[in-house]
Amino acid sequence: METDRQTDRQTDRQTDRQTEQTDRQTDRQTDRQTDRQTRQGIPIGNLTSQIFANIYLNEFDRFVRHVLKPLGYVRYGDDFVLIMNTKAEAQRAQMIATEWLATTLHLKVHLTNNIVVPVKAGLHFLGHIIHMNSPLAVDRRMLRKIERTVRMCNIASYKAMALPRRFAQRMPWLVTYNSEDTT
């Protein structure tokens, strides 16, 4: 009788696991269908989307150079950084640029990334950590992503990155390490 109870419990656990797995698969399928129905534009990473970003944001580049006149301006795809003299100038440029993008190009700036940071605090940009008087460094989250996703077919995407020396031990075929990095 005890054996029957154990068998019943095992069967119940197995059934529960199968039900959970089926529920997860159904949820994923529903999410994919919803994503397909609500998606707009071109998939990220597609060469065409990169070209269109450059064409579409060309007017923004001109606006930044001729109206905002920052000390420095870097844009890669739809990510950009403005370097201004003071915090007040940076906040003013932030407000003007955000409004210009919304009214002229009908683009929303993601609130989480729309921040003013002092130069001395450093900047996380495009998977790198940028500090004023330090060599460029790849942030930890990006390093983990590289370890998970790098393959021979996409290696060219990672070759130019200033990866730390410790990658040389794990991925010598990939690394062109930063000579100033001793970690």
C-alpha positions in Angstrom: 0.0 0.0 0.0 2.9 2.4 0.8 4.4 1.6 -2.6 1.1 2.5 -4.3 1.1 5.9 -2.5 4.7 6.6 -3.6 3.9 5.6 -7.1 0.8 7.9 -7.1 2.9 10.8 -5.7 5.5 10.3 -8.4 2.9 10.1 -11.1 1.3 13.3 -9.7 4.6 15.1 -9.7 5.3 14.0 -13.3 1.9 15.1 -14.4 2.4 18.5 -12.7 5.8 18.9 -14.4 4.3 18.1 -17.8 1.4 20.5 -17.2 3.8 23.3 -16.2 6.0 22.6 -19.3 2.9 22.6 -21.6 1.7 25.9 -20.0 5.1 27.5 -20.6 5.2 26.4 -24.2 1.7 27.7 -24.7 2.7 31.1 -23.1 5.7 31.3 -25.4 3.6 30.6 -28.5 1.1 33.2 -27.4 3.9 35.7 -26.8 5.4 35.0 -30.2 2.0 35.5 -31.9 1.4 38.7 -30.1 4.9 40.0 -30.9 4.3 39.2 -34.6 1.0 41.1 -34.6 2.4 44.2 -32.8 5.8 44.4 -34.4 6.6 47.4 -36.5 9.5 48.2 -38.7 12.6 46.1 -39.5 14.2 43.6 -37.0 17.1 45.0 -35.0 20.4 43.9 -36.2 19.3 43.7 -39.8 21.7 45.6 -42.0 18.8 47.5 -43.6 17.6 48.8 -40.2 21.1 50.2 -39.5 21.1 52.0 -42.8 17.6 53.3 -42.3 18.6 54.5 -38.8 21.5 56.5 -40.3 19.3 58.0 -43.0 16.4 58.8 -40.7 18.5 60.3 -37.9 20.7 62.3 -40.3 18.4 65.3 -39.7 18.9 64.8 -35.9 22.7 64.8 -36.4 22.4 68.1 -38.2 20.1 69.5 -35.5 22.6 68.5 -32.8 25.6 70.0 -34.6 24.0 73.3 -35.6 21.5 74.0 -32.8 22.6 72.2 -29.6 26.3 72.6 -30.5 27.7 70.1 -27.9 31.4 69.7 -27.0 31.1 66.2 -28.3 28.5 64.0 -30.0 28.5 60.3 -30.7 25.7 58.3 -32.3 25.6 54.7 -33.2 22.3 53.5 -34.7 19.7 55.0 -32.4 22.0 55.4 -29.3 23.7 58.7 -28.8 25.7 60.7 -26.3 26.0 64.5 -26.0 28.9 66.1 -24.1 28.1 69.5 -22.7 30.0 72.0 -20.5 27.7 72.1 -17.5 24.9 70.1 -16.0 22.5 72.9 -16.8 23.5 72.9 -20.5 23.2 69.1 -20.5 19.7 69.2 -19.0 18.6 71.9 -21.5 20.0 69.9 -24.4 18.3 66.8 -23.1 14.9 68.5 -23.0 15.3 70.2 -26.4 16.6 67.0 -28.1 13.9 64.8 -26.6 11.2 67.2 -27.8 12.7 67.6 -31.2 12.8 63.8 -31.7 9.2 63.5 -30.6 7.8 66.4 -32.7 10.0 66.2 -35.8 10.8 62.5 -36.2 8.0 61.1 -34.1 10.4 59.1 -31.9 10.2 58.5 -28.2 13.3 58.5 -26.1 13.4 55.6 -23.6 13.2 57.2 -20.2 15.6 54.8 -18.6 18.4 55.8 -21.0 17.6 59.5 -21.2 19.9 60.6 -18.4 22.4 63.3 -17.5 25.6 61.9 -16.0 28.7 63.8 -14.9 31.8 62.9 -16.9 33.7 61.9 -13.8 31.1 59.2 -13.0 31.8 57.4 -16.2 29.4 56.2 -18.8 27.9 52.9 -19.9 27.5 53.1 -23.7 27.0 50.3 -26.2 28.3 47.6 -23.8 31.4 49.6 -22.8 32.4 51.5 -19.8 33.9 54.9 -20.6 35.9 56.8 -18.0 37.7 60.1 -18.6 41.3 59.0 -18.0 41.0 55.2 -18.3 41.2 52.9 -21.3 37.9 51.7 -22.8 36.5 48.6 -21.0 33.8 46.2 -21.9 31.2 45.9 -19.1 30.5 42.5 -17.4 27.1 42.0 -18.8 28.5 42.4 -22.4 31.3 40.0 -21.6 28.8 37.3 -20.5 26.8 38.0 -23.6 29.9 37.6 -25.8 30.8 34.3 -24.1 27.3 33.0 -24.8 26.8 34.2 -28.3 30.2 34.3 -30.1 30.6 31.8 -32.9 32.9 31.7 -35.9 30.0 33.0 -38.1 29.7 36.2 -36.0 33.3 36.7 -34.8 33.9 39.8 -36.9 31.3 41.6 -34.7 33.5 41.2 -31.6 37.0 41.5 -33.0 37.3 45.3 -32.6 36.2 45.3 -28.9 38.8 46.0 -26.2 38.4 42.8 -24.4 40.3 42.0 -21.2 43.3 39.6 -21.1 41.4 36.9 -19.3 39.5 36.3 -22.5 42.8 35.2 -24.1 42.7 32.1 -22.0 39.2 31.2 -22.8 38.9 32.4 -26.4 42.4 32.9 -27.9 40.9 32.8 -31.4 38.8 35.9 -30.7 40.8 38.2 -28.5 42.7 41.3 -29.5 43.1 42.4 -25.9 43.7 45.8 -24.4 47.4 46.1 -23.6 46.8 48.3 -20.6 44.4 45.7 -19.0 46.1 43.4 -16.5 43.0 41.5 -15.3 
